[in-house]
Amino acid sequence: MRIFKRLKFYFSHQILPILGVCFGITLSLIIMPLVEENCLNHHKDLFSGKSEPQYSGAITVSPTVDDYDPVLYLNSKPKNIPRPGKIQIPRARYYSTELNIREKLFIGILSTPQSIYSMGSALNRTLSKHIDKIMFFLEGAETENLDLSIGSIIGFPDKREILGPFNMLQYVAENYLNEYDFFFFAKDTTHIRGKKLLDFVSHISITQNVHLGRPLDIDSFYCNLDAGILLSNSVLSKVIKDLDWCIQHTFSDSSSDNFGRCILHGTDQPCQSFIQQSLILNFQATEIYHQDGG
């Protein structure tokens, strides 16, 4: 009996909390299905792109509609748009010109209309086997009246034979100065061994200033044009600058004197018979290309 009294006393004081708990559990079981259904419907609306307002004051966001239609004005667009500041760089026609690569030897021969088909023809047959460029220069002759079968012939209408060497220099400088390292000038009476001459210049540095040949006399500053004169590109370039002076100071009847005076004035470099110590041209002048060398 005492136990029942205690239980009765206990329940009489705890009945309200127990009833509250039971009521809460019952209410949650009733409301839970409704809440789950509402959440599922909300997620479906989000994935389907629909947005339902949850309250009367909600702001409805409508998708943006772009009514702009772009228009292209093709007629007013320039076809070629200029590029400011673009520099056109001229390019050389040949790689050798752009890289400053030159051939080794040019030979220019002074001749006459009377001797070109005898001495000149024989000289051309001998040299053409070894030398790539040989040209004959004739005073008092028109090129169109000549037979060009023996090679390159340039005729000057000027009949003053004394100016022949300078006309030859002028033509060579205007057309071949930038194409060759060395230039050999002689007359058609000069005996030239082309292979030995080419081998000789092949051993000379292209940076060397060369005015080479056989002096007219022992103490002469001028080379003998009858024996042939070898000039480097650097020396010929200096001589050409004072060519007008050379023509105005043509005092002698000797082509060698006038030619030598011109070179000495333009370069201050007298005739030499040897170069680079190891190559002696003094005795080779007769052996290689002097007219008495056989």
Backbone as a ProteinNet text record, in pm:
[ID]
protein_1_A
[PRIMARY]
MRIFKRLKFYFSHQILPILGVCFGITLSLIIMPLVEENCLNHHKDLFSGKSEPQYSGAITVSPTVDDYDPVLYLNSKPKNIPRPGKIQIPRARYYSTELNIREKLFIGILSTPQSIYSMGSALNRTLSKHIDKIMFFLEGAETENLDLSIGSIIGFPDKREILGPFNMLQYVAENYLNEYDFFFFAKDTTHIRGKKLLDFVSHISITQNVHLGRPLDIDSFYCNLDAGILLSNSVLSKVIKDLDWCIQHTFSDSSSDNFGRCILHGTDQPCQSFIQQSLILNFQATEIYHQDGG
[TERTIARY]
82.4	0	85.9	196.1	283.7	341.4	366.3	424.7	325	199.4	97.8	77.2	87.6	72.4	184.9	301.9	415.6	400.5	358.1	338.9	229.7	124.2	15.2	62.7	142.9	194.8	289.1	366.3	463.1	391.1	296	222.6	137.3	84.4	2.5	83.8	211.3	297.7	363.5	375.7	445.2	350.9	224.3	129.8	135.2	153.2	154.6	275.1	395.4	507.5	490	433.1	414.7	313.1	205.7	105.2	163.3	250.2	312.8	400	476.6	563	480.8	376.2	291.5	224.3	180.5	116.1	214.8	338	439.2	471.7	483.3	513.8	400.2	277.3	160.6	153	180.7	173.2	280.6	399.9	507.9	478.6	415.3	380.3	274.7	189.5	84.9	141.7	229.9	280.3	391.3	472.2	588.8	555.5	452.3	421.7	389.3	320.9	287.8	412.9	507.1	631.8	714.3	725.1	802.8	743.5	612.9	548.1	574.8	571.4	597.1	740.8	834.8	976.6	999.1	935.3	951.5	897.4	781.4	724.1	814.1	879.2	968.3	1090.1	1147.2	1263	1225.8	1107.6	1063.4	1050.3	1001.5	988	1123.7	1222	1355.5	1416.3	1406.1	1464.3	1386.3	1257.7	1176.3	1181.3	1249.1	1263.6	1151.4	1058.6	947.7	980.6	935.9	958	826.5	771.9	644.5	670.1	601	619.3	572.4	650.4	619.2	536.7	537.7	456.3	414.5	318.8	257.2	353.4	454.8	548.7	668.3	671.7	788.6	800.6	925	953.7	969.2	890	896.1	1000.5	1098.5	1204.8	1168.1	1147.6	1112.3	1236.5	1243	1360.6	1375	1503.1	1531.6	1511	1441	1416.4	1492.7	1591.7	1674	1614	1557.9	1497.1	1593.9	1726.1	1821.6	1868.1	1860.1	1904.4	2024.2	2146.2	2264.4	2258.1	2310.4	2313.2	2458.2	2502.2	2638.9	2640.8	2726.1	2741.2	2868	2853.2	2969.3	3018.3	2930.9	2970.9	3064.2	3047.3	3129.6	3262.8	3285.2	3409.6	3519.6	3635.9	3743.3	3798.5	3827.9	3878.4	4021.8	4104	4244.2	4272.9	4302.4	4332.7	4482.7	4522.1	4665.6	4730.7	4852.4	4927.9	5031.3	5006.7	5100.6	5234.3	5338.8	5471.5	5536.9	5473.1	5532	5637.6	5758.2	5870.6	5899.7	5901.9	5936.7	6088.4	6147.4	6292.1	6328	6404.1	6442.4	6538	6512.4	6596.5	6674.6	6794.5	6878.1	6822.4	6854.4	6803.5	6869.9	6998.2	7071.8	7123.2	7134.4	7187.7	7332.3	7409.7	7549.7	7563.5	7470	7474.6	7439.9	7335.9	7293.3	7399	7466.6	7568.6	7706.2	7714.3	7840.5	7944.7	7900.3	7989.4	8027.5	8158.9	8205.6	8287.8	8293.3	8381	8525.3	8619	8758.8	8824.3	8810.8	8894.3	8817.3	8837.6	8785.6	8905.5	8901.3	9009.5	8953.3	9013.2	8976.9	9093.2	9067.6	9172.2	9147.1	9248.6	9242.9	9283.7	9198.9	9226.5	9188.4	9201.3	9167	9086	9012.2	8937.7	9028.3	9154.3	9246.3	9302.6	9313.6	9378.7	9282.6	9156.9	9064.1	9042.1	9044.2	9015.7	9140	9255.1	9378.4	9432.1	9490.2	9544.9	9434.7	9327.1	9218.1	9152.8	9132.2	9070.2	9157.2	9288.3	9379.9	9383.6	9383.4	9386.2	9257.6	9146.7	9018.6	9014	9066.4	9067.3	9155.3	9263.5	9355	9297	9237	9191	9056	8971.1	8835.1	8831.2	8941	8946.1	8956.7	9004.9	9032.5	8961.3	8932	8874.4	8727.8	8642.5	8498.6	8459.7	8524.2	8482.6	8599.9	8589.9	8689.6	8614.8	8658.9	8595.5	8702.1	8668.6	8758	8699.4	8786.7	8744.7	8816.3	8735	8788.2	8762.5	8866.2	8852.1	8818.8	8730.5	8694.9	8615.8	8531.9	8453	8315.7	8213.9	8078.1	8052.8	7991.4	7970.1	7882.6	7782.3	7691.5	7758	7875.7	7946	8051.3	8053.8	8157.6	8099.7	8184.3	8148.4	8172.6	8066.7	8077.3	8100.6	8144.8	8160	8274.5	8370.9	8485.2	8458.4	8348.6	8321	8261.1	8278.1	8220.5	8310	8253.1	8326.5	8248.9	8318.6	8259.7	8333.8	8260.7	8321.1	8290.1	8391.4	8374.4	8389.8	8293.1	8303	8414.9	8464.1	8573.2	8700.4	8754.1	8870.3	9002.6	8997.4	9120.8	9175.9	9275.2	9329.7	9386.7	9430.1	9492.7	9394.1	9263.6	9160.4	9103.4	9155.5	9104.5	9105.5	9217.4	9218.8	9113.7	9086.3	8989.3	8845.3	8819.6	8686.9	8662.4	8767.3	8757.1	8728.8	8802	8780.1	8638.8	8591.1	8457.6	8350.7	8362.9	8264	8268.1	8386.6	8399.9	8344.5	8372.4	8324.5	8172.5	8111.3	7965.6	7893.5	7959.3	7889.3	7940.9	8068.1	8124.8	8201.3	8200.3	8282.1	8242.6	8114.5	8066.9	8060.4	8112.6	8100	8231.9	8345.2	8475.9	8570	8660.2	8760	8881.8	8920.8	9041	9012.4	9087.3	9071.1	9209.5	9220.9	9347.3	9326	9405.5	9393.6	9522.8	9506.6	9622.4	9582.6	9678.6	9653.1	9647.2	9595.1	9581.2	9715	9822.7	9956.8	10023.8	9956	10012	9987.6	10093.5	10078.4	10035.8	9921.3	9865.4	9841.9	9895.6	9867.4	9755.5	9635.9	9517.4	9515.7	9556.3	9551.8	9646.3	9768.7	9865.4	9821.7	9763.2	9716	9602.1	9509.6	9398.5	9447.7	9544.1	9601.4	9672.8	9736.5	9809.7	9715.7	9606.7	9515	9435.8	9423.8	9350.8	9424.3	9554.4	9633.5	9650.1	9583.7	9592.8	9467.7	9486.1	9372.3	9290.3	9158.5	9071.1	9073	9130.2	9141.1	9267	9352.2	9477.7	9454.1	9517.4	9515.1	9622.7	9580.7	9672.9	9683.7	9807.2	9843.5	9971	9955.6	10062	10091.7	10221.4	10262.4	10413	10459.8	10602.1	10626.2	10706.3	10730.8	10791.9	10759.4	10815.5	10967.4	11017.4	11161.6	11190	11314.9	11352.9	11291.9	11294.9	11243.5	11106.9	11038.7	10910.9	10797.5	10703.6	10583.4	10469.7	10491.5	10385.4	10414.1	10305.8	10318.1	10308	10367.9	10366	10235.3	10151.2	10023.3	10043.4	10155.9	10184	10207.7	10251.4	10274.5	10153.8	10057	9937.7	9944.8	9832.2	9825	9710.6	9742.2	9643.1	9601.2	9470.1	9415.2	9313.1	9314.8	9211.7	9085.4	8977.3	8850.1	8859.1	8929.1	8941.5	9018.6	9124	9203.3	9124.2	9057.8	8979.4	8866.2	8807.8	8699.8	8749.9	8872.2	8929.5	8966.1	9017.9	9059.2	8939.8	8827.2	8709.3	8659.3	8677.1	8627.7	8697.4	8821.2	8897.7	8921.5	8830.4	8850.8	8847.6	8766.9	8764.7	8900.5	8962.3	9096.4	9194.2	9183.3	9273.8	9261.8	9139	9118.3	9174.9	9157	9206.1	9358.1	9423.1	9569.3	9632.6	9576.6	9635.2	9735.3	9861.9	9964.4	10053.2	10072.3	10169.9	10106	10189.4	10144.4	10146.4	10202.6	10212.2	10089.4	10020.2	9904.5	9945.4	10065.5	10113.4	10135.7	10192.8	10214.2	10080.9	9988.2	9858.7	9780.8	9785.2	9715.7	9778.1	9910.6	9980	9961	9964.2	9942.6	9804.1	9706.4	9568.9	9557.9	9619.4	9612.3	9685.8	9802.8	9880.7	9808.3	9741.4	9667.5	9549	9479.9	9360	9388.1	9506.4	9532.3	9660	9750.3	9882.8	9959.1	9929.9	9994.5	10069.9	10203	10281	10273.5	10326	10328.7	10419.1	10374.8	10452.4	10474.8	10588.9	10619	10607.7	10575.6	10553.2	10450.6	10396.1	10293.4	10293.6	10265.5	10255.9	10383.7	10496.3	10628.2	10649.5	10553.6	10573.5	10545	10472.5	10439	10514.7	10620.9	10703.9	10656	10614.6	10560.5	10664.6	10778.8	10877.5	10924.6	10963.6	11005.9	10886.4	10773.8	10655.1	10590	10625.9	10566.7	10601.8	10721	10757.6	10710.9	10710.4	10674.2	10524.4	10446.6	10302.7	10233.9	10257	10172.2	10241.7	10373.7	10438.9	10448.2	10442.4	10435.4	10563.5	10673.5	10797.3	10816.7	10716.8	10733.4	10708.5	10667.7	10642.8	10514.5
-119.9	0	124.9	113.2	229.1	260.4	157.4	178.7	248.2	207.1	270.7	415.7	443.3	582	669.3	611.5	689.4	712.9	609.7	626.4	727.3	719.7	814.9	956.4	971.8	1104.2	1154.8	1061.7	1099.6	1141.3	1063	1094.4	1218.4	1240.1	1359.8	1487.6	1483.1	1601.4	1607.9	1497.2	1494.7	1475.9	1481.2	1455.3	1558.4	1684.7	1790.8	1779	1760	1741.1	1621.5	1511.1	1391.8	1417.9	1485.9	1518.6	1611.9	1704.3	1795.6	1723.1	1628.4	1551.3	1470.9	1406.7	1327	1414.1	1531.4	1620.8	1667.9	1695.6	1740.6	1634.5	1511.2	1402.3	1383.5	1388.2	1370.5	1481.2	1606.9	1720.2	1711.5	1669.7	1657	1549.3	1441.6	1335.9	1381.7	1473.7	1523.8	1625.4	1714.2	1824.7	1778	1681.4	1639.9	1604.5	1524.9	1494.7	1619.7	1715.6	1838.6	1918.8	1926.3	2001.5	1935	1802.4	1730.8	1749.7	1746	1765.3	1905	2004.8	2143	2160	2097.7	2106.9	2041	1926.2	1857.8	1941.8	2004.2	2090.6	2210.2	2263.9	2379.2	2341.9	2224.2	2179.6	2153.1	2100	2077	2207.8	2310.7	2441.6	2500.2	2480.2	2533.2	2467.3	2333.9	2263.4	2285.4	2316.4	2339.6	2483.7	2571.9	2711.5	2799.1	2747.4	2827	2879.5	2997.6	3057.9	3113.9	3046.8	3089.6	3182.9	3292.4	3384.2	3318.4	3335.2	3276	3369	3497.1	3591.6	3702.1	3780.1	3880.4	3989.2	4017.6	4126.7	4081.6	3958.5	3908.5	3975.7	3991.5	4053	3942.1	3947.1	3845.5	3884.9	3796	3821.2	3751.3	3827.1	3770.4	3760.4	3659.8	3646.5	3764.9	3805.3	3921.6	3885.7	3968.6	3949.6	4056.5	4015.2	4109.5	4124.5	4241.8	4269	4333.9	4353.5	4423.2	4330.9	4379.5	4304.7	4377.7	4322.3	4394.5	4414	4529.9	4565.4	4585.8	4519.8	4531.9	4623.2	4727.9	4820.9	4782.5	4688.8	4638.3	4735.1	4816.2	4907.2	5017.2	5055.9	5164.7	5116.4	4985.1	4931.6	4937.9	4999.6	5006.2	4867.8	4845.1	4714.6	4692.9	4794.6	4783.3	4884.3	4835.7	4923.7	4952.7	5078.3	5109.6	5082.4	5035.4	5007.6	5117.6	5205.7	5317	5268	5331.4	5300.1	5179.5	5116.7	4999.3	5042.9	4990.3	5029.8	4918.6	4955.3	4860.1	4855.4	4739.7	4725	4666.5	4740.8	4685.8	4569.1	4464	4345.3	4331.9	4282.6	4262.2	4149.6	4157.1	4056.3	3921.8	3924.7	3800.7	3793.9	3671.8	3654.2	3702.3	3680.4	3721.6	3872.4	3947.7	4093	4134.8	4073.7	4110.5	4073.5	3963.1	3918.4	3972.9	4056.7	4118.1	4012.4	3910	3805.6	3838.4	3848.4	3889.1	3778.2	3785.5	3696.4	3742.9	3658.2	3686.7	3785.3	3763.9	3840.2	3884.2	4011.5	4069.6	4114	4084.1	4125.1	4218.4	4336.2	4433.5	4454.8	4441.4	4448.5	4567.7	4652.7	4762.4	4709.7	4734.6	4685.2	4792.2	4758.4	4849.4	4773.3	4843	4772.8	4693.8	4735.1	4666.7	4537.8	4530.9	4414.9	4323.4	4361.5	4284.2	4143	4126.2	3995.3	3909.1	3963.8	3885.3	3865.3	3971.4	3962.2	3940	4014.6	4003	3866.1	3812.8	3681.2	3572.3	3579.1	3479.6	3490.3	3612.6	3632.4	3581.2	3601.5	3555	3402.4	3334	3187.3	3134.3	3204	3159.3	3181	3298.3	3334.3	3274.2	3254	3208.3	3069.9	2995.2	2863.4	2873.4	2989	3002.1	3121.2	3223.8	3346.7	3356.8	3387.6	3394.7	3521.4	3633.9	3760.9	3829.4	3841.5	3912	4009.3	4134.7	4234.3	4309.1	4339.5	4413.5	4552.5	4653.5	4793.2	4854	4902.3	4955.2	5104.9	5178	5321.8	5349	5446.9	5487.4	5382.9	5307.5	5202.9	5195.4	5176.9	5156.8	5006.9	4969.9	4828.6	4759	4830.4	4765.5	4731.5	4789.8	4761.5	4652.3	4585.5	4487.6	4347.2	4250.8	4110	4068.2	4032.3	4002.1	3854.1	3781	3636.7	3600.7	3689.9	3655.8	3683.9	3745.3	3772.2	3909.3	3962.5	4092	4203.9	4286.3	4398.5	4526.3	4627.5	4758.6	4858.9	4924.8	5024	5165.4	5250.9	5391.6	5476.1	5562.8	5645.8	5749	5777.4	5873.5	5817.1	5887.7	5839.2	5880.7	5949.4	5989.3	5869.1	5807.3	5684.5	5707.1	5828.3	5858.7	5848.6	5862.6	5854.1	5713	5620.3	5483.4	5420.5	5427.8	5366.4	5424.1	5553.8	5615.9	5581.4	5570.3	5523.4	5380.3	5300.2	5162.6	5160.1	5240.4	5245.5	5291.3	5392.4	5444.9	5337.7	5265.1	5161.6	5048.4	5004.2	4894.3	4935.1	5057.9	5103.8	5112.2	5152.7	5167	5033	4930.8	4804.3	4684.3	4686.7	4566.1	4591.2	4711.2	4741.7	4658.1	4634.1	4561.9	4410.6	4362.4	4219.5	4143.2	4214.5	4146.9	4202.1	4115.2	4154.6	4219.5	4171.7	4223	4250	4349	4390.1	4397.1	4328.4	4326.4	4396	4501.7	4579.9	4565.9	4544.1	4525.4	4560.5	4544.9	4564.6	4428.3	4427.4	4298.6	4243.4	4321.6	4272.1	4205.5	4204.6	4145.8	3995.2	3920.5	3775.4	3745.1	3683.1	3657.9	3508.4	3453.5	3315.1	3317.2	3290	3308.3	3224.1	3098.2	3009.6	3057.3	3095.8	3143	3276.1	3361.2	3489.3	3469.3	3378.7	3352	3288.3	3196.4	3136.5	3241.6	3335.8	3441	3528.7	3575.9	3664.5	3587.5	3456.2	3376.9	3370.4	3402.4	3400.3	3539.7	3638.2	3774.8	3804.8	3862.6	3898.8	4008.3	3996.3	4096.1	4227.4	4227.9	4352.1	4430.6	4373.3	4436.8	4538.7	4656.5	4757.3	4721.2	4684.2	4628.6	4721.6	4764.7	4834.3	4766.2	4665.7	4569.9	4559.4	4546.2	4528.3	4541.2	4573	4595	4743.8	4806.3	4950.7	4985.1	5106.5	5151.8	5159.1	5213.1	5220.5	5169.3	5166.2	5114.2	5197.5	5329.6	5418.5	5476.7	5420.5	5476.5	5437.9	5531.3	5505.9	5448.1	5440.9	5395.6	5254.5	5176.9	5042.7	5050.2	4951.6	4944	4878.5	4953.5	4900	4791.3	4795.6	4691.2	4555.6	4557.2	4432.4	4391.8	4479.1	4449.7	4508.8	4557.4	4620	4555.7	4512.9	4449.5	4547.7	4571.3	4661.9	4586.9	4615.2	4560.1	4644.4	4591.3	4663.2	4793.6	4791.8	4912.5	5022.2	4986	5085.4	5142.6	5057.7	5105.7	5197.6	5168.8	5253.2	5394	5406.3	5538.6	5611	5538	5599.2	5659.1	5591.3	5635.8	5770.4	5797.6	5923.1	6044.6	6028.4	6140	6120.1	6052	6022.5	6149.4	6247.4	6373.5	6443	6438.6	6496.8	6425.6	6294.9	6216.9	6258	6278.8	6317.4	6456.3	6546.1	6682.8	6691.1	6594.4	6595.5	6485.4	6464.2	6369.6	6446	6446.3	6526.5	6443.8	6317.6	6236.5	6160.6	6124.6	6038.1	5891	5861.6	5724.1	5690.1	5584.2	5539.6	5495.9	5439.3	5395.2	5513.7	5624.2	5743.9	5801	5818.9	5877.7	5787.5	5657.6	5561.5	5558.8	5556.5	5552.9	5680.7	5796.8	5924.5	5928.9	5876	5873.8	5788.3	5670.9	5582.1	5642.8	5700.1	5758.8	5877.5	5957.5	6072.3	6028.1	5925.4	5882.7	5800.7	5736.2	5644	5673.7	5755	5778.2	5647.5	5553.1	5422.3	5395.1	5390.9	5368.7	5223.8	5201.2	5066.4	4975.7	4855	4755.4	4633.7	4570.2	4449.5	4323.8	4336.9	4221	4259.7	4156.3	4179.5	4065.3	4097	3999.4	3917.1	3972.3	3915.5	3779.5	3691.3	3555.2	3542.7	3637.2	3630.6	3740.9	3704.1	3801.1	3809	3928.5	3944.8	3999.5	4042.2	4107.8	4015.5	3892.4	3799.5	3731.5	3726.6	3665.8	3757.6	3883.9	3975.8	3934.5	3881.9	3832.7	3689.3	3611.7	3470.4	3451.8	3536.1	3513.5	3584.6	3715.6	3782.1	3891.9	3902.6	4003.2	3954.3	4045.7	4006.1	3937.2	3954.3	3887.5	3756.1	3715	3597	3466.6	3468.4	3344.6	3283.3
0	0	0	66.8	74.2	-62.8	-140.7	-274.9	-364.9	-360.7	-444.4	-406.3	-280.3	-237.2	-292.5	-291.9	-344	-495	-567.4	-712.2	-740.7	-664.4	-683.5	-656.7	-555.8	-523.3	-635.1	-685	-789.6	-917.9	-963.9	-1086.7	-1070.8	-947.7	-928.2	-945.8	-915	-931.3	-1070.4	-1143.4	-1273.4	-1390.9	-1369.5	-1476.3	-1586.1	-1547.4	-1650.2	-1744.6	-1695.6	-1790.3	-1880.7	-1822.5	-1905.5	-2014.5	-1980.4	-2081.3	-2187.6	-2146	-2244	-2344.5	-2293.8	-2384.6	-2482.4	-2429.7	-2519.2	-2624	-2582.5	-2678.4	-2785.4	-2743.3	-2840.6	-2943.7	-2896.3	-2989.8	-3088.6	-3036.4	-3123.8	-3227.4	-3183.4	-3277	-3385.2	-3346.7	-3446	-3548.5	-3504.7	-3598.9	-3697.1	-3655.1	-3744.4	-3844.4	-3798.2	-3883.1	-3977.3	-3941.2	-4020.3	-4165.3	-4195	-4336.6	-4418.3	-4353.1	-4425.9	-4461.8	-4368.9	-4394.2	-4503.4	-4501.6	-4603.1	-4741.6	-4750.8	-4880.7	-4934.7	-4848.9	-4890.9	-4940.1	-4871.9	-4913.2	-5048.2	-5069.7	-5198.2	-5312.7	-5290.6	-5394.9	-5424.1	-5322.2	-5340.9	-5425	-5398.6	-5477	-5621.8	-5644	-5781.4	-5857.1	-5789.8	-5855.1	-5890	-5805.3	-5833.6	-5955.7	-5966.8	-6081.2	-6209.8	-6200.3	-6320.2	-6366.6	-6292.8	-6332.9	-6286.3	-6204.6	-6154.6	-6016.7	-5989.3	-5858.1	-5808.5	-5706.4	-5649.5	-5533.9	-5528.3	-5415.2	-5287.1	-5179.8	-5050.6	-4962	-5002.8	-4926.1	-5019.7	-4970	-5056.8	-5098.5	-5017.7	-5050.1	-5128.6	-5178.9	-5251.7	-5387	-5432.4	-5562.8	-5664.6	-5768.1	-5872.7	-5976	-6003.1	-6101.2	-6230.1	-6333	-6463.1	-6549.5	-6635.7	-6722.5	-6816.6	-6841.5	-6926	-7072	-7141.8	-7284.4	-7361	-7448.4	-7525.1	-7663.9	-7688.2	-7818.7	-7916	-7878.6	-7965.5	-8077.7	-8197.3	-8314.8	-8375	-8368.1	-8418.2	-8568.8	-8612.3	-8754.5	-8794.7	-8902.1	-8952.2	-9073.4	-9067.7	-9179.8	-9255.9	-9346.6	-9419.9	-9525.7	-9579.6	-9687.2	-9638.2	-9513.5	-9460.6	-9405	-9401.4	-9347.5	-9453.6	-9423.7	-9523.9	-9554.2	-9681.1	-9722.6	-9675.6	-9691.2	-9651.7	-9541.8	-9425.9	-9313.9	-9315.1	-9329.7	-9332.4	-9198.2	-9202.7	-9081.8	-9061.7	-8968.7	-8949.4	-8896.9	-8945.2	-8895.5	-8958.2	-9056.4	-9119.9	-9220.2	-9207.9	-9292	-9391.8	-9518.8	-9623.5	-9638	-9611.8	-9620.3	-9756.2	-9837.2	-9967.8	-9951.4	-10025.4	-10020	-10150.1	-10135.9	-10253.2	-10339.5	-10468.3	-10560.5	-10537.4	-10504.5	-10484.1	-10340.3	-10287.8	-10153.2	-10145.1	-10249.6	-10247.6	-10232	-10292.6	-10278.8	-10137.8	-10081.7	-9946.4	-9842.9	-9861.7	-9767.6	-9800.7	-9903.3	-9944.8	-9982.6	-10054.2	-10103.1	-10247.4	-10273.7	-10406.3	-10471.8	-10603.9	-10678.7	-10660.8	-10701.9	-10670.6	-10767.6	-10898.7	-10992.2	-11115.8	-11151.2	-11276.1	-11358.6	-11488.1	-11578.3	-11684.6	-11694.5	-11797.3	-11892.3	-12021.4	-12123.1	-12215.2	-12230	-12326.5	-12463.4	-12562	-12696.7	-12798.6	-12923.9	-13033.9	-13137.8	-13221.9	-13328	-13421.4	-13431.7	-13522.2	-13463	-13329.8	-13267.6	-13191.4	-13181.5	-13099.6	-13154.1	-13286	-13344.6	-13359.8	-13326.3	-13330.5	-13189.3	-13133.3	-12998.6	-12894.7	-12909.3	-12812.7	-12815.2	-12933.6	-12946.5	-12885.2	-12909.8	-12853.1	-12700.7	-12650.6	-12505.6	-12440.4	-12507.4	-12454.2	-12446.2	-12547.7	-12545.7	-12432.7	-12404.6	-12299.3	-12159.8	-12138.4	-12003.8	-11967.7	-12066.5	-12037.2	-11973.2	-11980.3	-11917.4	-11765.3	-11716.5	-11573.2	-11508	-11584.1	-11528.9	-11569.9	-11473.7	-11501.4	-11575.9	-11544.9	-11604.6	-11671.7	-11805.1	-11885.9	-11976	-11977.8	-12063.5	-12141.3	-12267	-12355.5	-12378.5	-12370.6	-12384.7	-12504.9	-12598.3	-12723.6	-12733.1	-12770.6	-12792	-12938.2	-12959	-13094.5	-13169.2	-13100.3	-13166.1	-13101.7	-13183.7	-13135.9	-13117.3	-13007.5	-12976.5	-13080.1	-13132.5	-13226.3	-13359	-13386.1	-13511.2	-13495.5	-13379.5	-13351.6	-13346.6	-13376.5	-13363.3	-13218.1	-13148	-13005.5	-12978.1	-13076.4	-13059	-12964.7	-12944.9	-12860.8	-12713.6	-12679.8	-12538.8	-12518.9	-12399.5	-12362.7	-12414.4	-12501.3	-12559.8	-12534.4	-12484.8	-12461.7	-12549.2	-12636.9	-12724.4	-12678.5	-12677.3	-12641.6	-12767.2	-12794.3	-12914.6	-12907.7	-12788.1	-12771.9	-12835.7	-12933.1	-13006.6	-12943.7	-12830.4	-12763.1	-12686.3	-12743.1	-12685.9	-12546.8	-12520.4	-12392.7	-12275.9	-12306.6	-12202.7	-12188.3	-12264.8	-12260.6	-12121.9	-12047.8	-11914	-11819.4	-11830.8	-11740.1	-11778.3	-11907.3	-11949.6	-11901.4	-11905.3	-11857.1	-11706.3	-11629.9	-11485.1	-11451.3	-11524.6	-11498.2	-11521.6	-11629.9	-11661.8	-11558.7	-11523.3	-11427	-11291	-11249.7	-11119.1	-11114.9	-11223.5	-11226.1	-11233.4	-11285	-11309.4	-11229.7	-11187.9	-11126.3	-10996.6	-10946.8	-10829.1	-10707.9	-10689.3	-10570.9	-10590.6	-10701.8	-10731.9	-10726.1	-10717.4	-10722.4	-10615.9	-10570.1	-10470	-10533.5	-10651.3	-10716.9	-10864.4	-10917.6	-11056.9	-11121.1	-11234.3	-11307.8	-11441.5	-11465.8	-11589.4	-11669.6	-11799.1	-11886.4	-12029.6	-12121.5	-12264.3	-12332.6	-12454.4	-12524	-12570.9	-12555.3	-12587.9	-12467.8	-12354.7	-12232.2	-12231	-12201.5	-12188.2	-12044.4	-12029.1	-11895.9	-11879.1	-11773.5	-11737.4	-11633.6	-11681.3	-11598.4	-11472.5	-11481.4	-11365	-11255.8	-11293.8	-11194.6	-11134	-11215.8	-11164.2	-11064.4	-11096.4	-11005.4	-10875.5	-10884.5	-10763.6	-10679.4	-10747.6	-10676.7	-10593.8	-10653.6	-10580.5	-10474.5	-10491.3	-10392.5	-10259.3	-10259.9	-10137	-10076.6	-10132.8	-10080.2	-9999.5	-9883.2	-9798.7	-9865.8	-9857.4	-9919.5	-9842.4	-9722.7	-9645.3	-9680.1	-9763.8	-9801.3	-9911.9	-9897.9	-10003.9	-10105.9	-10224.1	-10323.5	-10443.9	-10472.6	-10597.2	-10643.3	-10726.5	-10751.2	-10900.2	-10930	-11068.1	-11081.1	-11201.2	-11223	-11240.6	-11154.4	-11166.4	-11301.7	-11349.5	-11476.9	-11470.4	-11359.4	-11335.1	-11194.2	-11159.3	-11027.8	-10916	-10930.9	-10826.1	-10861.6	-10957.4	-11001.7	-10906.8	-10890.8	-10811.1	-10895.4	-11028.4	-11117.9	-11167.5	-11184.5	-11241.7	-11393.8	-11458.4	-11603.8	-11649.2	-11719.9	-11766.7	-11871.3	-11944	-12042.6	-11975.9	-11851	-11778.2	-11695.1	-11682.7	-11604.3	-11464.7	-11415.3	-11282.9	-11205	-11084.5	-10997.3	-10887.7	-10876.7	-10775.5	-10690.8	-10562.8	-10474.7	-10484.2	-10434.6	-10436.9	-10359	-10246.4	-10164.5	-10235.9	-10308.5	-10381.2	-10497.9	-10573.2	-10686.9	-10640.9	-10526.1	-10473.7	-10444.6	-10396.4	-10369.5	-10498.5	-10595.2	-10722.1	-10794.7	-10793.2	-10866.7	-10816.2	-10687.9	-10631.3	-10691.3	-10737.6	-10795.1	-10944.3	-11010.6	-11152.6	-11237.6	-11200	-11275	-11267.6	-11151.6	-11137.5	-11229.6	-11237.9	-11322.5	-11469.3	-11515.4	-11655.4	-11681.8	-11586.5	-11603.9	-11597.6	-11535.9	-11522.4	-11606.5	-11722.9	-11817.8	-11903.8	-11859.3	-11925.7	-12018	-11988.3	-12059	-12174.5	-12270.4	-12379.2	-12338.7	-12222.7	-12174.4	-12089.3	-12126	-12047.7	-11907.6	-11895.7	-11765.1	-11672.2	-11725.6	-11644	-11595.2	-11685.7	-11649.6	-11552.8	-11579.9	-11494.1	-11354.2	-11348.5	-11220.1	-11140.5	-11209.5	-11141	-11078.1	-11147.8	-11097.9	-10971.2	-10972.9	-10856.5	-10737.4	-10763	-10654.2	-10591.5	-10673	-10620.2	-10533.8	-10575.7	-10503	-10378.8	-10373.1	-10261.9	-10184.3	-10241	-10180.5	-10163.4	-10248.1	-10239.7	-10369.4	-10364.9	-10487	-10533.9	-10651.1	-10708	-10624.9	-10600.9	-10527.6	-10616.4	-10595.2	-10672.1	-10586.9	-10457.9	-10371.9	-10265.5	-10200.2	-10099.2	-9998.4	-9874	-9764.6	-9749	-9786.9	-9763.3	-9830.1	-9824.7	-9874.8	-10023.9	-10080.9	-10222.8	-10296.3	-10363	-10434.4	-10578.3	-10616.8	-10751.5	-10847.9	-10795.9	-10880.4	-10991.7	-10955.5	-11059.8	-11125	-11052.2	-11110.5	-11213	-11209.5	-11305.8	-11447.9	-11467.5	-11600.1	-11618.5	-11511	-11523.7	-11539.2	-11468.6	-11468	-11582.9	-11595.5	-11692.3	-11771.5	-11766.5	-11848.8	-11992.4	-12084.8	-12225.3	-12271.9	-12197.3	-12235.1	-12159.8	-12080.2	-11995.4	-12067.9	-12193.5	-12265.6	-12225
[MASK]
++++++++++++++++++++++++++++++++++++++++++++++++++++++++++++++++++++++++++++++++++++++++++++++++++++++++++++++++++++++++++++++++++++++++++++++++++++++++++++++++++++++++++++++++++++++++++++++++++++++++++++++++++++++++++++++++++++++++++++++++++++++++++++++++++++++++++++++++++++++++++++++++++++++

